[in-house]
Amino acid sequence: MSKALRNDAHQNSPRSWRAPLLLGAGALAASYLFVRSKSRQAERENPPAGKFVEVDGIRLHYVEHGRGPALVLLHGNGVLANDFDTSGLALRAAERYRVISFDRPGYGYSERPRTTIWTPGAQARLLHKALRQIGIDNPVVMGHSWGTLVALSMALEFPAYVRGLVLLSGYYYPSMRLEVPLFAQPAIPLLGDLLRFTVSPLLSRLMWPMMSRTLFSPLAVPERFRRLPVWMMLRPSQLRASAAESALMVPAVMQLRKHYPELTVPVKIIAGRDDRFVDARHNSARLREAIPNSDLRLEPGVGHMIHYAAADDIVAAVDELAAVPEPPKAPRGRRAAKAVEQAPGTAR
């Protein structure tokens, strides 16, 4: 056998691959231990700040402030209920409202069973039951970003329950989302489970400063946003929820958009005119045209995280809705949530 053939045979022998495989396995093991350590540390340093309610066997965590008419806050993808506290909006509103901020399923300390595809409609029905259970009736419901889809679904399915909607920086119409293939990977069966316990939290932590700048641009990232517990949001359980919602976003709005004209509750649509994450003209301005009983406000010089920059205008919108005696009765809304429930979801 020639020397070249001997070298080729050696390079393709099982023994030649052993060292790289062992090195890769060791790196994954080290990543797993590091992620587990950071997740446990984050939970020790950030214990549940609110209360729990169990609905259909699912434990949900929520934070409550203030007294008065009810205001329900639904956070966006990737963060926690206390994003509204950190922004100052929840405490500002709590001066005259009973403010309920939920960790949506899979976020913070709320459970998210894998036996359910958590469409906006599925979340709306679960949260409606939770709200009724804790004694909340006829609330104004506010959603930010992905939370706007849950708020819309709740108003469509329970129009006699919701007093009005405040929709902040929402994504309402299908468009090309280049970040979806990247952010949705932790929801892939088996491979996603491996990634979210090892590599994904580390990559997400590296990307966090850049992502934060994109969300706040053209404004600077405020110091109070930096107080959010990053590793609470990068725990494997929350990464899976966030990834699943990234994958579900486009098919969900494709189904939901057909039912926007059926909304009968009053709607306040607020977005940053210079949002570089979700185009306000393609989404918020079009939604205003689709919903008869709606108002639109585009804040100049503001990006996606509008609740950090325009709290006074947002609370003023809540004030207008809270003055409405009761939402109009309509028999139609239930169809929309059913349609969203049928949207293609991510793997369980």
C-alpha positions in Angstrom: 0.0 0.0 0.0 1.4 3.4 -0.9 2.0 6.1 1.7 -0.8 8.2 0.3 -3.3 5.4 0.5 -2.2 4.6 4.1 -2.7 8.3 5.1 -6.1 8.3 3.5 -7.2 5.2 5.3 -5.9 6.6 8.6 -7.9 9.8 8.2 -11.1 7.9 7.6 -10.7 5.4 10.4 -13.0 5.6 13.4 -10.0 6.4 15.6 -9.3 9.6 13.6 -12.8 11.0 14.5 -12.6 10.1 18.1 -10.8 13.2 19.3 -13.1 15.7 17.6 -16.2 13.9 18.7 -14.9 13.8 22.3 -14.0 17.5 22.1 -17.5 18.4 20.8 -19.2 16.3 23.4 -17.1 17.9 26.1 -18.0 21.4 24.8 -21.7 20.5 24.9 -21.4 19.1 28.4 -19.7 22.3 29.6 -22.3 24.4 27.9 -25.1 22.4 29.6 -23.5 22.8 33.0 -23.0 26.5 32.5 -26.5 27.1 31.3 -28.0 25.1 34.1 -25.9 27.1 36.6 -26.9 30.5 35.2 -30.6 29.5 35.0 -30.7 28.3 38.7 -28.8 31.5 39.8 -31.3 33.6 37.9 -34.3 31.9 39.6 -32.7 32.3 43.0 -32.1 36.0 42.4 -35.5 36.5 40.9 -38.1 34.5 42.7 -41.8 34.9 41.8 -42.9 38.4 42.5 -46.6 37.9 42.2 -49.3 35.3 42.6 -50.3 32.0 41.0 -53.6 30.8 39.6 -54.2 27.3 38.2 -56.4 26.9 35.2 -57.1 23.6 33.4 -54.2 22.1 35.4 -51.8 24.9 34.2 -50.1 27.1 36.7 -49.9 30.8 35.7 -48.0 33.5 37.4 -49.2 37.1 37.4 -48.2 40.4 39.1 -50.8 42.8 40.4 -50.6 46.5 41.2 -53.1 49.2 42.2 -56.9 49.5 42.5 -59.7 50.6 40.3 -61.0 49.5 36.9 -59.1 46.4 35.5 -56.2 46.7 33.0 -54.6 43.5 31.8 -51.1 43.6 30.3 -49.8 41.0 27.9 -46.1 41.1 27.2 -44.3 40.4 23.9 -42.0 37.6 22.8 -38.8 36.9 24.7 -39.5 39.0 27.8 -41.5 38.6 31.0 -44.5 40.2 32.7 -42.1 42.5 34.7 -41.1 44.2 31.4 -44.1 46.4 32.1 -42.8 47.1 35.6 -39.3 47.9 34.3 -40.6 50.3 31.7 -42.6 52.1 34.3 -45.9 51.7 32.5 -47.5 49.3 35.0 -46.8 51.5 38.0 -47.9 54.6 36.1 -51.2 52.9 35.2 -51.6 51.5 38.8 -52.1 55.1 40.0 -55.8 54.6 39.0 -56.2 51.1 37.7 -56.0 47.5 39.0 -53.2 46.3 36.8 -52.7 42.6 36.1 -49.6 41.5 34.2 -49.4 37.9 33.2 -46.4 35.8 32.4 -47.8 34.3 29.3 -47.6 30.4 29.0 -44.0 29.3 29.0 -42.6 32.7 30.2 -41.3 33.6 33.6 -43.0 31.3 36.1 -46.0 30.3 34.0 -46.2 26.7 32.7 -46.6 25.8 29.0 -47.5 22.1 28.5 -46.1 20.6 25.3 -49.4 18.8 24.7 -50.9 22.1 23.3 -49.9 24.3 20.4 -50.1 27.7 22.1 -51.7 29.8 19.4 -52.9 33.3 20.2 -56.4 31.8 20.5 -55.3 29.1 22.9 -53.6 31.6 25.1 -56.6 34.0 25.0 -58.9 31.3 26.2 -56.6 30.2 29.0 -56.0 33.7 30.2 -59.7 34.5 30.0 -60.4 31.7 32.4 -57.6 32.8 34.7 -59.0 36.4 34.7 -62.5 35.2 35.6 -61.1 33.0 38.3 -59.2 35.9 40.0 -62.3 38.1 39.8 -61.4 40.3 36.8 -64.4 41.4 34.7 -64.7 43.7 31.7 -61.0 44.8 31.6 -59.2 46.9 29.1 -56.6 44.5 27.6 -53.3 45.8 26.4 -50.8 43.8 24.4 -47.3 44.6 23.3 -45.8 43.0 20.1 -46.7 39.2 20.1 -49.0 40.0 23.0 -51.2 42.0 20.7 -52.3 38.8 18.9 -53.5 37.3 22.2 -55.3 40.5 23.0 -57.0 40.5 19.6 -58.0 36.9 19.9 -59.5 37.5 23.3 -61.6 40.4 22.0 -62.7 38.4 19.0 -63.8 35.4 21.0 -65.1 37.3 24.1 -66.4 40.6 22.8 -68.8 41.0 25.7 -66.0 40.6 28.2 -63.3 42.9 26.9 -64.0 46.6 27.4 -61.4 47.7 24.8 -58.0 47.0 23.4 -54.7 48.9 23.5 -52.3 47.4 20.9 -48.7 48.4 21.1 -46.1 47.8 18.3 -48.0 44.8 16.9 -47.3 42.5 14.0 -50.7 42.0 12.2 -50.0 41.2 8.6 -47.7 38.5 7.0 -44.3 39.6 5.7 -40.9 38.2 5.2 -39.3 37.7 8.6 -35.6 36.8 8.2 -35.1 36.3 11.9 -37.7 33.5 12.2 -35.4 30.6 10.9 -32.8 31.6 13.5 -35.0 32.3 16.5 -37.3 29.3 15.9 -34.6 26.6 16.1 -35.0 25.8 19.8 -38.6 24.6 19.0 -37.4 21.9 16.6 -38.0 18.4 18.2 -35.0 16.7 19.7 -32.4 19.0 18.0 -34.1 22.0 19.5 -34.1 20.4 22.9 -30.3 19.9 22.6 -29.7 23.4 21.4 -31.8 25.2 24.1 -30.0 23.4 26.9 -26.5 24.1 25.5 -25.7 26.4 22.6 -28.8 28.6 22.1 -28.7 30.4 25.5 -25.0 31.3 24.9 -25.6 32.6 21.4 -28.7 34.5 22.6 -26.6 36.1 25.3 -24.0 37.2 22.8 -26.8 38.7 20.5 -28.7 40.4 23.4 -26.9 43.8 23.1 -27.4 44.0 19.4 -31.1 42.9 19.6 -31.8 45.4 22.3 -30.4 48.2 20.2 -32.6 47.1 17.3 -35.7 47.0 19.5 -35.1 50.5 20.9 -33.7 52.2 17.8 -33.6 55.1 17.0 -33.6 55.8 20.8 -30.8 54.5 23.0 -31.4 51.5 25.2 -32.5 52.9 28.5 -30.7 52.0 31.7 -33.8 50.6 33.3 -34.2 48.0 30.5 -30.8 46.7 31.4 -32.2 45.8 34.9 -34.3 43.0 33.3 -32.9 39.6 34.4 -31.4 38.5 31.1 -30.7 34.9 32.2 -34.3 34.5 33.4 -35.3 35.1 29.7 -32.6 32.8 28.4 -33.6 29.7 30.4 -34.2 26.7 28.2 -37.9 26.6 29.1 -38.5 30.2 28.0 -36.3 29.9 24.9 -38.6 27.1 23.7 -41.7 29.2 24.2 -40.1 32.2 22.4 -38.9 29.9 19.6 -42.3 28.4 19.2 -44.0 31.8 19.0 -41.4 33.0 16.4 -42.3 30.0 14.2 -46.0 30.5 14.7 -46.1 34.2 14.1 -46.6 34.3 10.3 -49.2 31.5 10.1 -51.1 32.9 13.1 -51.5 36.4 11.5 -52.4 34.8 8.2 -55.4 33.3 9.9 -56.2 36.1 12.2 -56.2 38.9 9.7 -59.4 37.7 8.1 -61.3 38.5 11.3 -60.1 42.0 12.1 -63.2 43.7 10.6 -65.3 41.6 13.0 -63.9 43.4 16.0 -66.6 45.4 17.8 -64.8 46.6 20.9 -63.0 50.0 20.7 -59.3 49.7 19.8 -56.4 52.1 20.3 -53.4 51.3 18.1 -50.1 52.8 19.1 -46.7 52.2 17.5 -43.4 53.9 17.0 -43.2 55.6 13.6 -39.5 54.6 13.4 -39.9 51.0 14.5 -37.1 49.0 12.8 -38.4 45.6 14.1 -42.0 45.7 13.0 -42.9 48.2 10.2 -45.7 50.4 11.6 -47.0 51.4 8.2 -47.3 47.8 7.0 -48.9 46.7 10.3 -50.5 49.4 12.5 -51.6 51.7 9.8 -53.2 48.9 7.8 -54.9 47.6 11.0 -56.5 51.0 11.5 -58.1 50.7 8.1 -59.4 47.2 8.8 -61.0 47.9 12.2 -63.9 50.3 12.0 -63.9 51.3 15.7 -60.2 52.1 16.1 -57.8 55.0 16.5 -54.1 55.1 15.5 -51.2 57.0 17.0 -47.7 56.8 15.5 -45.1 58.2 17.9 -42.3 60.0 16.0 -38.7 59.1 16.9 -39.8 56.0 18.7 -39.0 52.3 18.0 -40.5 49.0 18.9 -40.3 49.3 22.7 -42.8 52.1 22.8 -44.0 51.4 26.4 -40.6 52.7 27.6 -41.0 56.0 25.7 -44.7 56.9 25.6 -46.2 55.9 28.9 -48.3 59.0 29.2 -49.9 58.6 25.8 -50.5 54.9 26.4 -52.2 55.6 29.8 -54.3 58.4 28.2 -55.5 55.8 25.6 -56.5 53.5 28.5 -58.4 56.4 30.1 -60.5 56.8 27.0 -61.4 53.1 26.8 -62.1 52.9 30.6 -64.7 55.6 30.1 -66.7 53.3 27.8 -69.6 51.9 29.9 -69.3 48.4 28.4 -68.2 46.8 25.1 -70.8 46.4 22.4 -72.4 43.0 22.3 -71.6 40.9 19.2 -72.3 37.2 18.4 -69.6 36.8 15.9 -66.2 36.9 17.6 -65.8 33.2 18.4 -64.9 32.2 14.9 -61.6 34.1 14.8 -60.0 32.2 17.7 -61.1 28.9 16.1 -59.4 30.0 12.9 -56.2 30.9 14.7 -56.3 27.6 16.5 -56.3 25.8 13.2 -53.2 27.7 12.0 -50.1 25.5 11.5 -48.0 25.4 14.7 -44.6 24.3 15.7 -43.8 20.8 16.6 -44.7 19.8 20.1 
